Amino acid sequence: MRVVAGVLAAWLLLPSLALSNPGFDAKYNLLLNDDLVGQAFFRARTQDGTYSIEAFTVPFGRMAETAPEHEVLEISEGAWRADGPVPREYVFNLRDGQGDQGFLTF
């Protein structure tokens, strides 16, 4: 569930909207074949030519029954220019029954 990538892609379509908006917080329900499988808590900020996006996804509904320990944290930070975002860092961390697994890219 790559929430950050999806929202960042949507922002690419409307860069002037992102530049004029200092940020927002949101909560999304995640569906798979019309079944509720998770919830994502989302925060986006732009300030002084930079952006920060964080998404924390937890299991819900059917997924909470089958994988209650499955949590995903995604963070993307970088510069925000008139033509859109220029990522500097992306962090993906998965916590499940086997522990923490994650990676960081630049």
Beta strands, then each sheet from edge to edge (+ up, - down):
strand 1: 23-32
strand 2: 35-47
strand 3: 50-59
strand 4: 71-81
strand 5: 84-96
strand 6: 99-105
sheet 1: 1+ 2- 3+ 4- 5+ 6-
end
